[in-house]
Amino acid sequence: MIVVIRTRTLNALRTSLAEAQEAALVARTEAEQHKCTSELANDSAIRAESALEQLHNVALQRAVDIARLEGELEGLRAQSLLDTEDRQALRTLLRLARKQAVRADRVYVLLRFGEVHSVHLTRDEAEIAAEAEGASRNGWVAHSTHGAAPAAAETPWCIHPAKLGETP
């Protein structure tokens, strides 16, 4: 079988073949570029996913740290309140100690017929103790070194102020 082809058709086929080969080469080049771009995008996606996992782990660790620190903060607040209460109690005790230190230079000895009955920090406390034992509210005799006071053995109740370390 013999086919007769005109030169013009043959030239057109050759031109068409050259154009097709050129288009195939361009398509192959573009495919390779797209393949490289795809590999880069895939690598970027893998790195992004890895970074996201790391950030998620860091966020979880931070949440645990925050919860622990909040617990510690509550404990420290409670301890601070206790310390404040303790300081207040210590201040109160110090004030009481200072008040008693002021009164500690003298005591009041309650005598009954010249014998020591009890010792008190204030004269009022001594009078209250004597009245609780039946002493009259109006019959007090002041112990004096100047005037002539009745003898202590003859007085039913007597309050004698004494400095600490002194005997009545």
C-alpha positions as CSV (number, residue, x, y, z in Angstrom):
1,M,0.0,0.0,0.0
2,I,1.3,3.3,-1.0
3,V,0.2,6.5,0.5
4,V,0.7,9.7,-1.3
5,I,1.2,12.7,1.0
6,R,1.6,16.1,-0.2
7,T,4.6,18.1,0.9
8,R,2.5,20.7,2.4
9,T,0.7,18.1,4.6
10,L,4.1,16.5,5.4
11,N,5.5,19.9,6.4
12,A,2.3,20.6,8.4
13,L,2.7,17.2,10.2
14,R,6.3,17.9,10.9
15,T,5.5,21.3,12.3
16,S,2.7,19.9,14.4
17,L,5.1,17.1,15.7
18,A,7.7,19.7,16.6
19,E,5.1,21.8,18.4
20,A,3.7,18.7,20.2
21,Q,7.3,17.8,21.3
22,E,7.9,21.3,22.5
23,A,4.6,21.3,24.3
24,A,5.4,18.0,25.9
25,L,8.8,19.3,27.0
26,V,7.1,22.4,28.5
27,A,4.5,20.2,30.2
28,R,7.2,17.8,31.6
29,T,9.1,20.9,33.0
30,E,6.0,22.2,34.6
31,A,5.2,18.8,36.0
32,E,8.7,18.6,37.6
33,Q,8.2,22.1,39.0
34,H,4.8,21.2,40.4
35,K,6.3,18.0,41.9
36,C,9.1,20.0,43.6
37,T,6.5,22.5,44.8
38,S,4.3,19.7,46.1
39,E,7.3,18.1,47.9
40,L,8.1,21.5,49.5
41,A,4.5,22.0,50.5
42,N,4.4,18.5,52.0
43,D,7.6,19.1,54.0
44,S,6.2,22.4,55.2
45,A,3.0,20.7,56.3
46,I,4.9,18.0,58.2
47,R,7.1,20.7,59.9
48,A,4.0,22.8,60.7
49,E,2.2,19.7,62.2
50,S,5.3,18.9,64.3
51,A,5.5,22.5,65.5
52,L,1.8,22.5,66.3
53,E,2.3,19.3,68.4
54,Q,5.2,20.9,70.3
55,L,3.1,24.0,71.0
56,H,0.2,21.9,72.2
57,N,2.5,20.0,74.6
58,V,4.0,23.3,75.8
59,A,0.5,24.7,76.3
60,L,-0.6,21.7,78.3
61,Q,2.6,21.9,80.5
62,R,1.9,25.6,81.1
63,A,-1.7,24.8,82.1
64,V,-0.4,22.3,84.6
65,D,2.2,24.8,85.9
66,I,-0.5,27.5,86.2
67,A,-2.8,25.1,88.2
68,R,0.1,24.2,90.5
69,L,1.1,27.9,91.0
70,E,-2.5,28.8,91.7
71,G,-2.6,26.1,94.4
72,E,0.6,27.4,95.9
73,L,-0.7,30.9,95.8
74,E,-3.8,29.9,97.7
75,G,-1.6,28.2,100.3
76,L,0.6,31.2,100.6
77,R,-2.5,33.5,101.1
78,A,-3.8,31.2,103.8
79,Q,-0.3,31.2,105.4
80,S,-0.2,34.9,105.2
81,L,-3.6,35.2,106.9
82,L,-2.4,32.9,109.7
83,D,0.9,34.9,110.0
84,T,-1.2,38.1,110.3
85,E,-3.3,36.5,113.0
86,D,-0.2,35.3,114.8
87,R,1.3,38.7,114.6
88,Q,-1.9,40.3,116.0
89,A,-1.9,37.7,118.8
90,L,1.7,38.4,119.6
91,R,1.1,42.1,119.7
92,T,-1.8,41.6,122.1
93,L,0.4,39.4,124.3
94,L,3.2,42.0,124.2
95,R,0.8,44.7,125.2
96,L,-0.5,42.6,128.1
97,A,3.1,41.8,129.1
98,R,4.0,45.5,129.0
99,K,1.0,46.4,131.1
100,Q,1.9,43.7,133.7
101,A,5.5,44.8,133.6
102,V,4.3,48.3,134.6
103,R,2.3,46.8,137.5
104,A,5.0,44.3,138.5
105,D,7.0,46.6,140.6
106,R,4.4,46.3,143.5
107,V,1.8,43.9,144.8
108,Y,-0.9,44.3,147.3
109,V,-0.9,41.8,150.3
110,L,-4.2,41.1,151.9
111,L,-3.7,40.5,155.6
112,R,-6.2,39.0,158.0
113,F,-5.4,39.7,161.6
114,G,-1.8,40.3,160.7
115,E,-1.4,37.0,158.7
116,V,-0.9,36.9,155.0
117,H,-4.2,35.8,153.3
118,S,-3.4,36.5,149.6
119,V,-1.4,38.6,147.2
120,H,-2.9,40.6,144.4
121,L,-1.8,42.8,141.5
122,T,-4.2,45.7,142.3
123,R,-5.8,47.1,145.4
124,D,-9.2,46.6,143.9
125,E,-8.5,42.9,143.4
126,A,-7.4,42.6,147.1
127,E,-10.6,44.4,148.2
128,I,-12.8,42.1,146.1
129,A,-11.0,39.0,147.5
130,A,-11.5,40.2,151.1
131,E,-15.2,41.1,150.4
132,A,-15.7,37.6,149.0
133,E,-14.4,36.2,152.4
134,G,-16.9,38.4,154.2
135,A,-15.1,41.7,154.9
136,S,-17.1,44.8,155.2
137,R,-17.1,47.1,152.2
138,N,-16.7,50.2,154.3
139,G,-14.4,49.0,157.1
140,W,-11.0,49.3,155.4
141,V,-8.0,50.5,157.4
142,A,-5.1,51.8,155.3
143,H,-1.7,50.6,156.3
144,S,0.4,53.6,157.0
145,T,3.9,54.1,158.3
146,H,3.2,57.7,159.5
147,G,0.1,57.7,161.5
148,A,-1.1,55.6,164.3
149,A,-2.9,52.8,162.7
150,P,-4.2,49.9,164.8
151,A,-1.9,47.0,165.1
152,A,-2.2,44.5,162.2
153,A,-3.0,41.6,164.6
154,E,-6.1,43.6,165.8
155,T,-7.4,44.4,162.3
156,P,-9.6,41.8,160.7
157,W,-8.6,42.9,157.1
158,C,-5.8,45.1,155.9
159,I,-4.2,45.7,152.5
160,H,-0.5,46.4,152.5
161,P,1.2,47.6,149.3
162,A,4.6,46.0,149.0
163,K,7.3,46.3,146.5
164,L,8.4,43.1,145.0
165,G,11.1,41.4,147.1
166,E,9.8,43.2,150.3
167,T,8.2,41.3,153.2
168,P,4.9,42.7,154.7
